[in-house]
């Protein structure tokens, strides 16, 4: 299943990870200011190989991998939510050389419909964002995620749990 959005600058596509993406994903780089907040694709893919409830997703711009994230379902997300109908968004990142081009915003705009296509029985997407990661939190809010008021301790400090309701749609997006 692929989902595309046509924009003036780029076509952004979300699609499940394929082995042919590995070489480009392994070249991804994040600056030191971002590495505490997100694992690189190589690390996330290891976890996905060990847990069939973790689904690796590649963000493509004009067919080239520029970003990556994991959609996680099942029992192992209970640390973040007790909602059995939730999908956990993990490890969302854009390769440094493609940052600042609006790709993350566009990917998050098409994520709800994409996620519903893969998991039609789920009704929300949740994520945990580090309280120090103000840029990411601002992006998530602009993309329709709402702060649940719940905080959890993570590997790099306190994280705020945010949620996007799939069952209600969201009219706040630009």
C-alpha positions in Angstrom: 0.0 0.0 0.0 1.4 3.4 -1.0 0.0 6.8 -0.3 1.1 9.9 -2.2 0.6 13.6 -1.9 1.4 15.9 -4.8 3.0 19.2 -3.9 4.6 22.0 -5.8 8.1 20.8 -4.8 8.0 17.1 -4.3 5.8 14.0 -4.4 6.0 12.5 -1.0 5.1 8.8 -0.7 4.8 6.5 2.3 5.4 2.8 1.7 6.4 -0.2 3.7 10.2 -0.8 3.9 11.7 -3.0 1.2 15.2 -4.5 1.2 16.2 -2.3 -1.7 15.8 0.7 0.6 18.5 -0.5 3.0 21.5 1.0 1.3 20.1 4.5 1.2 18.6 4.2 4.7 22.0 3.1 6.1 23.5 6.4 4.8 21.1 8.5 6.8 22.7 11.0 9.2 21.3 13.1 12.0 23.2 15.9 13.7 24.2 15.5 17.4 21.4 17.8 18.5 18.9 15.2 17.1 20.4 11.8 17.9 19.1 11.7 21.5 15.6 11.9 20.1 15.4 9.3 17.3 17.2 6.1 16.4 18.6 5.9 12.9 16.9 3.4 10.5 19.6 0.7 11.0 18.8 0.5 14.7 15.0 0.6 14.2 15.1 -2.1 11.5 16.9 -4.5 14.0 13.9 -4.1 16.4 11.5 -4.6 13.5 13.1 -7.9 12.5 12.7 -9.1 16.1 9.1 -7.9 16.6 6.5 -8.6 13.9 4.2 -5.9 15.4 6.7 -3.2 14.3 6.1 -2.1 10.7 9.0 -0.1 9.1 7.8 2.7 6.8 9.9 4.6 4.3 9.2 8.2 3.3 10.1 8.7 -0.3 10.5 12.0 -2.2 10.3 11.5 -5.9 11.0 7.8 -5.3 14.1 8.3 -3.1 14.2 7.4 0.6 14.4 10.6 2.6 12.8 9.6 5.9 11.8 6.7 8.0 9.5 5.7 10.9 7.9 2.6 12.5 4.3 1.9 13.2 4.1 -0.3 16.2 0.9 -2.2 17.4 0.3 -5.0 19.9 1.1 -5.7 23.5 4.5 -4.0 23.5 3.1 -0.5 23.2 1.4 -0.7 26.6 4.2 1.4 28.1 2.8 4.3 26.1 -0.9 3.6 26.1 -3.5 1.2 27.3 -5.6 1.8 24.2 -5.7 -1.5 22.3 -6.9 0.3 19.2 -3.8 2.6 19.0 -0.8 2.6 16.7 2.5 3.9 18.2 4.5 6.1 15.9 8.2 5.5 16.6 11.5 6.8 15.3 10.1 9.4 12.9 13.0 11.1 11.1 14.1 12.9 8.0 17.7 12.4 6.8 19.6 15.6 7.6 20.3 16.5 4.0 16.5 16.5 3.3 15.5 18.5 6.4 13.9 21.9 6.2 12.0 21.2 2.9 8.6 20.5 4.4 8.9 16.7 3.9 8.1 15.8 7.5 5.0 18.0 7.5 3.8 16.4 4.2 4.5 12.9 5.5 2.5 13.6 8.6 -0.3 15.0 6.6 -0.7 11.7 4.7 0.1 9.4 7.6 -3.5 9.1 9.0 -4.9 7.8 5.8 -1.9 5.6 5.2 -2.2 4.2 8.7 -5.9 3.5 8.3 -5.2 1.7 5.1 -2.8 -0.7 6.9 -4.6 -0.9 10.2 -8.4 -0.3 9.5 -9.4 -1.4 13.0 -7.2 1.2 14.8 -8.6 4.5 15.9 -5.6 6.6 16.9 -1.9 7.2 16.4 0.1 8.0 19.5 3.7 9.1 19.9 6.1 10.0 22.6 8.1 13.2 22.0 11.0 14.4 24.2 10.0 17.5 26.1 13.3 19.1 25.0 12.5 18.4 21.3 10.5 21.6 20.8 10.8 21.6 17.0 9.3 18.1 16.7 6.5 18.8 19.2 5.6 22.0 17.2 5.5 19.9 14.0 3.3 17.3 15.6 0.8 19.9 16.9 0.6 21.6 13.5 -0.1 18.1 12.0 -3.1 17.5 14.3 -1.5 15.6 17.2 -2.8 16.7 20.7 -0.9 16.5 23.9 -2.6 13.9 26.2 -1.1 15.5 29.3 0.7 12.2 30.1 4.4 12.1 30.5 6.7 9.1 30.6 10.4 8.8 31.3 12.4 7.8 28.2 16.0 7.0 27.2 16.8 10.7 26.9 14.6 12.2 29.5 10.9 13.0 29.9 8.6 12.4 27.0 5.1 13.8 26.3 2.5 11.4 24.9 0.6 12.9 22.0 -2.3 11.5 20.0 -4.0 11.8 16.7 -7.6 10.5 16.6 -8.2 8.6 13.4 -11.8 8.0 14.1 -12.7 11.7 14.2 -10.7 13.2 11.4 -8.9 16.4 12.0 -9.9 19.8 10.5 -7.1 21.8 12.1 -4.4 20.8 9.5 -3.2 23.5 7.1 
